[in-house]
Amino acid sequence: MQRCCDVPIAHIPFIWPHIEGFVAKTLAYDECGRYWPADIFDLLLAGRSRLWTAYDSDRHAFDGFAVTDIIIWPRMTECRVWMIGGRHLRLWQDEMREMLEAFARDNGCSAITGSGRKGWTKMPGYLIKGVIIEKALSDGREK
């Protein structure tokens, strides 16, 4: 049975070895190389981002994770899901989505947002509101 939950900061060092591989695989899609797994670990320990996990209690295994931030804009508050990944997504995506949406509402957010690969556009109830374009530059020259 899948169970999704947020992870208290004090538990992150114990959970991290079980999800670090998922984090590394997710970061591999970022061609600009914004973060390494150690950077994510540091952000989570500093309380600058929040970790959520999907755990299968029957198999005693972690299957996924999400990382969120609360962003306060001049006219609204947003919960941004800026990293999510793992395996067996169909087993935990609904529970994770419901939990993240409840968290966002409880924290006064008027929207929950995310970005990622095209497959994420299939999440029920979410609309494509634009695109993110990106070009990696190296020393001011095109790659």
MODELLER restraints for C-alpha pairs under 7 A, 6 or more apart:
rsr = mdl.restraints
at = mdl.atoms
rsr.add(forms.Gaussian(group=physical.xy_distance, feature=features.Distance(at['CA:1:A'], at['CA:56:A']), mean=5.31, stdev=0.5))
rsr.add(forms.Gaussian(group=physical.xy_distance, feature=features.Distance(at['CA:1:A'], at['CA:57:A']), mean=5.47, stdev=0.5))
rsr.add(forms.Gaussian(group=physical.xy_distance, feature=features.Distance(at['CA:1:A'], at['CA:58:A']), mean=5.68, stdev=0.5))
rsr.add(forms.Gaussian(group=physical.xy_distance, feature=features.Distance(at['CA:2:A'], at['CA:54:A']), mean=6.46, stdev=0.5))
rsr.add(forms.Gaussian(group=physical.xy_distance, feature=features.Distance(at['CA:2:A'], at['CA:55:A']), mean=5.49, stdev=0.5))
rsr.add(forms.Gaussian(group=physical.xy_distance, feature=features.Distance(at['CA:2:A'], at['CA:56:A']), mean=4.41, stdev=0.5))
rsr.add(forms.Gaussian(group=physical.xy_distance, feature=features.Distance(at['CA:2:A'], at['CA:57:A']), mean=6.35, stdev=0.5))
rsr.add(forms.Gaussian(group=physical.xy_distance, feature=features.Distance(at['CA:2:A'], at['CA:91:A']), mean=6.84, stdev=0.5))
rsr.add(forms.Gaussian(group=physical.xy_distance, feature=features.Distance(at['CA:2:A'], at['CA:92:A']), mean=6.14, stdev=0.5))
rsr.add(forms.Gaussian(group=physical.xy_distance, feature=features.Distance(at['CA:3:A'], at['CA:54:A']), mean=5.62, stdev=0.5))
rsr.add(forms.Gaussian(group=physical.xy_distance, feature=features.Distance(at['CA:3:A'], at['CA:55:A']), mean=5.22, stdev=0.5))
rsr.add(forms.Gaussian(group=physical.xy_distance, feature=features.Distance(at['CA:3:A'], at['CA:56:A']), mean=6.34, stdev=0.5))
rsr.add(forms.Gaussian(group=physical.xy_distance, feature=features.Distance(at['CA:4:A'], at['CA:52:A']), mean=6.96, stdev=0.5))
rsr.add(forms.Gaussian(group=physical.xy_distance, feature=features.Distance(at['CA:4:A'], at['CA:53:A']), mean=5.46, stdev=0.5))
rsr.add(forms.Gaussian(group=physical.xy_distance, feature=features.Distance(at['CA:4:A'], at['CA:54:A']), mean=4.36, stdev=0.5))
rsr.add(forms.Gaussian(group=physical.xy_distance, feature=features.Distance(at['CA:4:A'], at['CA:55:A']), mean=6.25, stdev=0.5))
rsr.add(forms.Gaussian(group=physical.xy_distance, feature=features.Distance(at['CA:4:A'], at['CA:95:A']), mean=6.53, stdev=0.5))
rsr.add(forms.Gaussian(group=physical.xy_distance, feature=features.Distance(at['CA:4:A'], at['CA:96:A']), mean=5.82, stdev=0.5))
rsr.add(forms.Gaussian(group=physical.xy_distance, feature=features.Distance(at['CA:5:A'], at['CA:52:A']), mean=5.50, stdev=0.5))
rsr.add(forms.Gaussian(group=physical.xy_distance, feature=features.Distance(at['CA:5:A'], at['CA:53:A']), mean=5.63, stdev=0.5))
rsr.add(forms.Gaussian(group=physical.xy_distance, feature=features.Distance(at['CA:5:A'], at['CA:54:A']), mean=6.85, stdev=0.5))
rsr.add(forms.Gaussian(group=physical.xy_distance, feature=features.Distance(at['CA:6:A'], at['CA:51:A']), mean=5.84, stdev=0.5))
rsr.add(forms.Gaussian(group=physical.xy_distance, feature=features.Distance(at['CA:6:A'], at['CA:52:A']), mean=4.19, stdev=0.5))
rsr.add(forms.Gaussian(group=physical.xy_distance, feature=features.Distance(at['CA:6:A'], at['CA:53:A']), mean=6.41, stdev=0.5))
rsr.add(forms.Gaussian(group=physical.xy_distance, feature=features.Distance(at['CA:7:A'], at['CA:51:A']), mean=5.57, stdev=0.5))
rsr.add(forms.Gaussian(group=physical.xy_distance, feature=features.Distance(at['CA:7:A'], at['CA:52:A']), mean=5.74, stdev=0.5))
rsr.add(forms.Gaussian(group=physical.xy_distance, feature=features.Distance(at['CA:9:A'], at['CA:44:A']), mean=6.97, stdev=0.5))
rsr.add(forms.Gaussian(group=physical.xy_distance, feature=features.Distance(at['CA:9:A'], at['CA:45:A']), mean=5.81, stdev=0.5))
rsr.add(forms.Gaussian(group=physical.xy_distance, feature=features.Distance(at['CA:9:A'], at['CA:47:A']), mean=6.91, stdev=0.5))
rsr.add(forms.Gaussian(group=physical.xy_distance, feature=features.Distance(at['CA:12:A'], at['CA:45:A']), mean=6.99, stdev=0.5))
rsr.add(forms.Gaussian(group=physical.xy_distance, feature=features.Distance(at['CA:18:A'], at['CA:62:A']), mean=6.46, stdev=0.5))
rsr.add(forms.Gaussian(group=physical.xy_distance, feature=features.Distance(at['CA:19:A'], at['CA:62:A']), mean=6.88, stdev=0.5))
rsr.add(forms.Gaussian(group=physical.xy_distance, feature=features.Distance(at['CA:20:A'], at['CA:37:A']), mean=6.70, stdev=0.5))
rsr.add(forms.Gaussian(group=physical.xy_distance, feature=features.Distance(at['CA:22:A'], at['CA:64:A']), mean=6.97, stdev=0.5))
rsr.add(forms.Gaussian(group=physical.xy_distance, feature=features.Distance(at['CA:22:A'], at['CA:85:A']), mean=6.09, stdev=0.5))
rsr.add(forms.Gaussian(group=physical.xy_distance, feature=features.Distance(at['CA:22:A'], at['CA:86:A']), mean=5.30, stdev=0.5))
rsr.add(forms.Gaussian(group=physical.xy_distance, feature=features.Distance(at['CA:23:A'], at['CA:37:A']), mean=6.22, stdev=0.5))
rsr.add(forms.Gaussian(group=physical.xy_distance, feature=features.Distance(at['CA:24:A'], at['CA:37:A']), mean=5.75, stdev=0.5))
rsr.add(forms.Gaussian(group=physical.xy_distance, feature=features.Distance(at['CA:26:A'], at['CA:85:A']), mean=6.01, stdev=0.5))
rsr.add(forms.Gaussian(group=physical.xy_distance, feature=features.Distance(at['CA:32:A'], at['CA:136:A']), mean=5.52, stdev=0.5))
rsr.add(forms.Gaussian(group=physical.xy_distance, feature=features.Distance(at['CA:43:A'], at['CA:49:A']), mean=5.84, stdev=0.5))
rsr.add(forms.Gaussian(group=physical.xy_distance, feature=features.Distance(at['CA:44:A'], at['CA:50:A']), mean=5.93, stdev=0.5))
rsr.add(forms.Gaussian(group=physical.xy_distance, feature=features.Distance(at['CA:44:A'], at['CA:51:A']), mean=6.70, stdev=0.5))
rsr.add(forms.Gaussian(group=physical.xy_distance, feature=features.Distance(at['CA:49:A'], at['CA:67:A']), mean=6.47, stdev=0.5))
rsr.add(forms.Gaussian(group=physical.xy_distance, feature=features.Distance(at['CA:49:A'], at['CA:68:A']), mean=5.67, stdev=0.5))
rsr.add(forms.Gaussian(group=physical.xy_distance, feature=features.Distance(at['CA:49:A'], at['CA:69:A']), mean=5.12, stdev=0.5))
rsr.add(forms.Gaussian(group=physical.xy_distance, feature=features.Distance(at['CA:50:A'], at['CA:67:A']), mean=5.50, stdev=0.5))
rsr.add(forms.Gaussian(group=physical.xy_distance, feature=features.Distance(at['CA:50:A'], at['CA:68:A']), mean=5.19, stdev=0.5))
rsr.add(forms.Gaussian(group=physical.xy_distance, feature=features.Distance(at['CA:50:A'], at['CA:69:A']), mean=6.43, stdev=0.5))
rsr.add(forms.Gaussian(group=physical.xy_distance, feature=features.Distance(at['CA:51:A'], at['CA:66:A']), mean=5.96, stdev=0.5))
rsr.add(forms.Gaussian(group=physical.xy_distance, feature=features.Distance(at['CA:51:A'], at['CA:67:A']), mean=4.84, stdev=0.5))
rsr.add(forms.Gaussian(group=physical.xy_distance, feature=features.Distance(at['CA:51:A'], at['CA:68:A']), mean=6.76, stdev=0.5))
rsr.add(forms.Gaussian(group=physical.xy_distance, feature=features.Distance(at['CA:52:A'], at['CA:65:A']), mean=5.39, stdev=0.5))
rsr.add(forms.Gaussian(group=physical.xy_distance, feature=features.Distance(at['CA:52:A'], at['CA:66:A']), mean=5.04, stdev=0.5))
rsr.add(forms.Gaussian(group=physical.xy_distance, feature=features.Distance(at['CA:52:A'], at['CA:67:A']), mean=6.29, stdev=0.5))
rsr.add(forms.Gaussian(group=physical.xy_distance, feature=features.Distance(at['CA:53:A'], at['CA:64:A']), mean=5.69, stdev=0.5))
rsr.add(forms.Gaussian(group=physical.xy_distance, feature=features.Distance(at['CA:53:A'], at['CA:65:A']), mean=4.24, stdev=0.5))
rsr.add(forms.Gaussian(group=physical.xy_distance, feature=features.Distance(at['CA:53:A'], at['CA:66:A']), mean=6.44, stdev=0.5))
rsr.add(forms.Gaussian(group=physical.xy_distance, feature=features.Distance(at['CA:54:A'], at['CA:62:A']), mean=5.86, stdev=0.5))
rsr.add(forms.Gaussian(group=physical.xy_distance, feature=features.Distance(at['CA:54:A'], at['CA:63:A']), mean=5.44, stdev=0.5))
rsr.add(forms.Gaussian(group=physical.xy_distance, feature=features.Distance(at['CA:54:A'], at['CA:64:A']), mean=4.89, stdev=0.5))
rsr.add(forms.Gaussian(group=physical.xy_distance, feature=features.Distance(at['CA:54:A'], at['CA:65:A']), mean=5.94, stdev=0.5))
rsr.add(forms.Gaussian(group=physical.xy_distance, feature=features.Distance(at['CA:54:A'], at['CA:92:A']), mean=6.45, stdev=0.5))
rsr.add(forms.Gaussian(group=physical.xy_distance, feature=features.Distance(at['CA:55:A'], at['CA:61:A']), mean=5.80, stdev=0.5))
rsr.add(forms.Gaussian(group=physical.xy_distance, feature=features.Distance(at['CA:55:A'], at['CA:62:A']), mean=4.29, stdev=0.5))
rsr.add(forms.Gaussian(group=physical.xy_distance, feature=features.Distance(at['CA:55:A'], at['CA:63:A']), mean=5.68, stdev=0.5))
rsr.add(forms.Gaussian(group=physical.xy_distance, feature=features.Distance(at['CA:56:A'], at['CA:62:A']), mean=6.10, stdev=0.5))
rsr.add(forms.Gaussian(group=physical.xy_distance, feature=features.Distance(at['CA:56:A'], at['CA:63:A']), mean=6.73, stdev=0.5))
rsr.add(forms.Gaussian(group=physical.xy_distance, feature=features.Distance(at['CA:63:A'], at['CA:86:A']), mean=5.45, stdev=0.5))
rsr.add(forms.Gaussian(group=physical.xy_distance, feature=features.Distance(at['CA:63:A'], at['CA:87:A']), mean=5.29, stdev=0.5))
rsr.add(forms.Gaussian(group=physical.xy_distance, feature=features.Distance(at['CA:63:A'], at['CA:88:A']), mean=6.55, stdev=0.5))
rsr.add(forms.Gaussian(group=physical.xy_distance, feature=features.Distance(at['CA:64:A'], at['CA:85:A']), mean=5.54, stdev=0.5))
rsr.add(forms.Gaussian(group=physical.xy_distance, feature=features.Distance(at['CA:64:A'], at['CA:86:A']), mean=3.89, stdev=0.5))
rsr.add(forms.Gaussian(group=physical.xy_distance, feature=features.Distance(at['CA:64:A'], at['CA:87:A']), mean=6.08, stdev=0.5))
rsr.add(forms.Gaussian(group=physical.xy_distance, feature=features.Distance(at['CA:65:A'], at['CA:84:A']), mean=5.61, stdev=0.5))
rsr.add(forms.Gaussian(group=physical.xy_distance, feature=features.Distance(at['CA:65:A'], at['CA:85:A']), mean=5.71, stdev=0.5))
rsr.add(forms.Gaussian(group=physical.xy_distance, feature=features.Distance(at['CA:65:A'], at['CA:86:A']), mean=6.37, stdev=0.5))
rsr.add(forms.Gaussian(group=physical.xy_distance, feature=features.Distance(at['CA:66:A'], at['CA:81:A']), mean=6.87, stdev=0.5))
rsr.add(forms.Gaussian(group=physical.xy_distance, feature=features.Distance(at['CA:66:A'], at['CA:83:A']), mean=5.51, stdev=0.5))
rsr.add(forms.Gaussian(group=physical.xy_distance, feature=features.Distance(at['CA:66:A'], at['CA:84:A']), mean=4.15, stdev=0.5))
rsr.add(forms.Gaussian(group=physical.xy_distance, feature=features.Distance(at['CA:66:A'], at['CA:85:A']), mean=6.66, stdev=0.5))
rsr.add(forms.Gaussian(group=physical.xy_distance, feature=features.Distance(at['CA:67:A'], at['CA:81:A']), mean=5.88, stdev=0.5))
rsr.add(forms.Gaussian(group=physical.xy_distance, feature=features.Distance(at['CA:67:A'], at['CA:82:A']), mean=6.03, stdev=0.5))
rsr.add(forms.Gaussian(group=physical.xy_distance, feature=features.Distance(at['CA:67:A'], at['CA:83:A']), mean=5.12, stdev=0.5))
rsr.add(forms.Gaussian(group=physical.xy_distance, feature=features.Distance(at['CA:67:A'], at['CA:84:A']), mean=6.39, stdev=0.5))
rsr.add(forms.Gaussian(group=physical.xy_distance, feature=features.Distance(at['CA:68:A'], at['CA:79:A']), mean=6.69, stdev=0.5))
rsr.add(forms.Gaussian(group=physical.xy_distance, feature=features.Distance(at['CA:68:A'], at['CA:80:A']), mean=5.45, stdev=0.5))
rsr.add(forms.Gaussian(group=physical.xy_distance, feature=features.Distance(at['CA:68:A'], at['CA:81:A']), mean=4.49, stdev=0.5))
rsr.add(forms.Gaussian(group=physical.xy_distance, feature=features.Distance(at['CA:68:A'], at['CA:82:A']), mean=5.96, stdev=0.5))
rsr.add(forms.Gaussian(group=physical.xy_distance, feature=features.Distance(at['CA:69:A'], at['CA:79:A']), mean=5.80, stdev=0.5))
rsr.add(forms.Gaussian(group=physical.xy_distance, feature=features.Distance(at['CA:69:A'], at['CA:80:A']), mean=5.27, stdev=0.5))
rsr.add(forms.Gaussian(group=physical.xy_distance, feature=features.Distance(at['CA:69:A'], at['CA:81:A']), mean=6.75, stdev=0.5))
rsr.add(forms.Gaussian(group=physical.xy_distance, feature=features.Distance(at['CA:70:A'], at['CA:78:A']), mean=5.75, stdev=0.5))
rsr.add(forms.Gaussian(group=physical.xy_distance, feature=features.Distance(at['CA:70:A'], at['CA:79:A']), mean=4.61, stdev=0.5))
rsr.add(forms.Gaussian(group=physical.xy_distance, feature=features.Distance(at['CA:70:A'], at['CA:80:A']), mean=6.27, stdev=0.5))
rsr.add(forms.Gaussian(group=physical.xy_distance, feature=features.Distance(at['CA:71:A'], at['CA:77:A']), mean=5.74, stdev=0.5))
rsr.add(forms.Gaussian(group=physical.xy_distance, feature=features.Distance(at['CA:71:A'], at['CA:78:A']), mean=5.13, stdev=0.5))
rsr.add(forms.Gaussian(group=physical.xy_distance, feature=features.Distance(at['CA:71:A'], at['CA:79:A']), mean=6.28, stdev=0.5))
rsr.add(forms.Gaussian(group=physical.xy_distance, feature=features.Distance(at['CA:72:A'], at['CA:78:A']), mean=6.42, stdev=0.5))
rsr.add(forms.Gaussian(group=physical.xy_distance, feature=features.Distance(at['CA:76:A'], at['CA:110:A']), mean=6.41, stdev=0.5))
rsr.add(forms.Gaussian(group=physical.xy_distance, feature=features.Distance(at['CA:77:A'], at['CA:108:A']), mean=6.65, stdev=0.5))
rsr.add(forms.Gaussian(group=physical.xy_distance, feature=features.Distance(at['CA:77:A'], at['CA:109:A']), mean=4.58, stdev=0.5))
rsr.add(forms.Gaussian(group=physical.xy_distance, feature=features.Distance(at['CA:77:A'], at['CA:110:A']), mean=5.89, stdev=0.5))
rsr.add(forms.Gaussian(group=physical.xy_distance, feature=features.Distance(at['CA:78:A'], at['CA:109:A']), mean=4.95, stdev=0.5))
rsr.add(forms.Gaussian(group=physical.xy_distance, feature=features.Distance(at['CA:78:A'], at['CA:110:A']), mean=6.12, stdev=0.5))
rsr.add(forms.Gaussian(group=physical.xy_distance, feature=features.Distance(at['CA:78:A'], at['CA:111:A']), mean=5.05, stdev=0.5))
rsr.add(forms.Gaussian(group=physical.xy_distance, feature=features.Distance(at['CA:78:A'], at['CA:112:A']), mean=5.69, stdev=0.5))
rsr.add(forms.Gaussian(group=physical.xy_distance, feature=features.Distance(at['CA:79:A'], at['CA:104:A']), mean=5.63, stdev=0.5))
rsr.add(forms.Gaussian(group=physical.xy_distance, feature=features.Distance(at['CA:79:A'], at['CA:109:A']), mean=6.15, stdev=0.5))
rsr.add(forms.Gaussian(group=physical.xy_distance, feature=features.Distance(at['CA:79:A'], at['CA:111:A']), mean=6.38, stdev=0.5))
rsr.add(forms.Gaussian(group=physical.xy_distance, feature=features.Distance(at['CA:79:A'], at['CA:112:A']), mean=4.65, stdev=0.5))
rsr.add(forms.Gaussian(group=physical.xy_distance, feature=features.Distance(at['CA:79:A'], at['CA:113:A']), mean=6.30, stdev=0.5))
rsr.add(forms.Gaussian(group=physical.xy_distance, feature=features.Distance(at['CA:80:A'], at['CA:112:A']), mean=5.74, stdev=0.5))
rsr.add(forms.Gaussian(group=physical.xy_distance, feature=features.Distance(at['CA:80:A'], at['CA:113:A']), mean=4.83, stdev=0.5))
rsr.add(forms.Gaussian(group=physical.xy_distance, feature=features.Distance(at['CA:80:A'], at['CA:114:A']), mean=5.60, stdev=0.5))
rsr.add(forms.Gaussian(group=physical.xy_distance, feature=features.Distance(at['CA:81:A'], at['CA:113:A']), mean=6.04, stdev=0.5))
rsr.add(forms.Gaussian(group=physical.xy_distance, feature=features.Distance(at['CA:81:A'], at['CA:114:A']), mean=4.80, stdev=0.5))
rsr.add(forms.Gaussian(group=physical.xy_distance, feature=features.Distance(at['CA:82:A'], at['CA:114:A']), mean=5.54, stdev=0.5))
rsr.add(forms.Gaussian(group=physical.xy_distance, feature=features.Distance(at['CA:82:A'], at['CA:115:A']), mean=6.41, stdev=0.5))
rsr.add(forms.Gaussian(group=physical.xy_distance, feature=features.Distance(at['CA:101:A'], at['CA:112:A']), mean=6.90, stdev=0.5))
rsr.add(forms.Gaussian(group=physical.xy_distance, feature=features.Distance(at['CA:104:A'], at['CA:112:A']), mean=6.74, stdev=0.5))
rsr.add(forms.Gaussian(group=physical.xy_distance, feature=features.Distance(at['CA:121:A'], at['CA:128:A']), mean=6.63, stdev=0.5))
rsr.add(forms.Gaussian(group=physical.xy_distance, feature=features.Distance(at['CA:136:A'], at['CA:143:A']), mean=6.68, stdev=0.5))
rsr.add(forms.Gaussian(group=physical.xy_distance, feature=features.Distance(at['CA:137:A'], at['CA:143:A']), mean=5.87, stdev=0.5))
